[in-house]
Amino acid sequence: SLKLKLSANKLLINIIISNKFKFLSLNDVVKVLKEDIPVNSVAITIDDGDISVYTAALPIFKKYNIPATIFIYTDYIGNGGKALKWEQIKEIYSSGIEIGSHTKSHPKLTKIKEAQLKTELVDSKKILEKKLGTQIKYLAYPYGLYNETVEKTAIQCGYNAMFTIDFGLNNKGQNIYRLKRKLVLRDMSLSQFQRLLH
């Protein structure tokens, strides 16, 4: 998750490129997990739907042709000055950036009843699909929280893969419903970021 200022984002992307990493889309990730993972490969994801995705991240993704994915919770869209608007999300998507679901209202999925769980997963998927005219295949669990019930329900709702915030690398044979990520935080130093790459 990249939530940094424009200059910092550029620097981080240049570090990734200088280390000769290959950028993968989530479609690529799911495919290669069944085979051998390319050495030095990385997929970039951003959660929630902050306006900084449009103002800071999108120009960089366009410049370097990076196939990133934005996980959005739909209740946040257009809700205040820090949130993306539908017009911006449509532009982001038309620029080649994948859009995934982050549920409807960003609840702790392990703490809610099954009926609400299904509503959160189904409604966000349907709203995004209707607005963007595309299939929404991927889900990022809010707060990284999941259990067997959440996982099973998400599969039933039609998600092809799900993303946690469990720290680590995804290797061949990794459970595609519990994919790991490495978080990039606002106050992370450059040396800390460089260590994440290895």
Residue pairs with C-beta under 8 A, 6 or more apart in sequence:
1 45
1 46
1 47
1 181
1 183
1 184
1 185
2 9
2 12
2 44
2 46
2 57
2 184
3 46
3 50
3 52
3 184
3 185
3 186
4 12
4 56
4 184
4 186
5 56
6 55
6 56
6 59
6 60
9 56
9 57
9 60
10 60
11 190
12 184
12 193
13 60
13 64
13 66
15 190
15 193
15 194
15 197
16 23
16 42
16 197
17 64
19 40
19 197
20 40
21 40
21 41
21 42
21 197
22 38
22 40
22 41
22 42
23 41
23 42
23 43
23 44
23 64
23 65
23 66
23 67
24 32
24 38
24 41
24 42
24 43
24 67
25 43
25 67
25 69
25 98
26 43
26 45
26 69
26 98
26 100
26 137
26 138
26 161
27 98
27 137
28 43
28 67
29 43
29 161
29 170
29 179
30 160
30 161
30 176
32 38
32 41
33 170
33 171
33 172
33 173
33 174
33 176
34 172
35 172
36 172
37 170
37 171
37 172
42 197
43 67
43 68
43 69
44 61
44 66
44 68
44 69
45 68
45 69
45 70
45 71
45 100
45 140
45 163
45 181
46 53
46 57
46 68
46 69
46 70
46 71
47 71
47 102
47 140
48 71
48 72
48 73
48 76
48 102
48 106
49 70
49 71
49 72
49 73
49 76
49 77
49 83
49 84
49 89
49 102
50 82
50 83
50 84
51 81
51 82
51 83
51 84
51 88
53 70
53 84
53 92
54 84
54 88
54 91
54 92
57 68
58 91
58 92
58 95
58 97
60 66
61 68
61 95
61 96
61 97
62 95
67 96
67 97
67 98
68 97
68 98
69 97
69 98
69 99
69 100
69 138
70 89
70 92
70 97
70 98
70 99
70 100
71 99
71 100
71 101
71 102
71 138
71 139
71 140
71 163
72 84
72 89
72 99
72 100
72 101
72 102
72 124
72 128
73 101
73 102
73 103
73 104
73 105
73 106
73 124
73 142
74 101
74 103
74 104
74 123
74 124
74 127
74 128
75 104
75 105
75 106
76 83
76 84
76 106
77 83
77 84
77 85
77 86
77 89
78 84
78 85
78 86
84 92
86 131
89 99
89 131
89 132
90 131
90 132
92 99
93 99
93 132
93 134
98 138
99 128
99 132
99 134
99 136
100 136
100 137
100 138
100 139
100 140
100 163
101 121
101 124
101 125
101 128
101 136
101 138
101 139
101 140
101 159
102 124
102 139
102 140
102 142
103 109
103 120
103 121
103 124
103 139
103 142
104 119
104 120
104 123
104 124
104 127
105 120
106 142
107 116
107 120
107 142
108 142
108 143
108 145
109 117
109 120
109 141
109 142
109 145
109 146
109 150
110 145
110 146
110 147
110 149
110 150
111 145
112 120
114 149
114 153
117 149
117 150
117 153
118 153
118 156
118 157
121 139
121 153
121 154
121 157
121 159
122 157
124 136
125 136
125 157
125 158
125 159
128 136
129 135
129 136
136 159
137 159
137 160
137 161
138 159
138 160
138 161
138 162
138 163
139 154
139 159
139 161
139 162
139 163
140 162
140 163
141 150
141 162
141 163
141 164
141 165
143 165
144 164
144 165
144 166
146 162
146 164
146 178
151 162
151 177
151 178
154 162
154 177
155 177
160 176
161 176
161 177
161 179
162 176
162 177
162 178
162 179
163 179
163 181
164 178
164 179
164 180
164 181
165 181
165 183
166 178
166 180
166 181
167 180
167 181
167 182
167 183
168 180
168 182
169 180
170 179
170 180
174 180
182 196
184 193
184 196
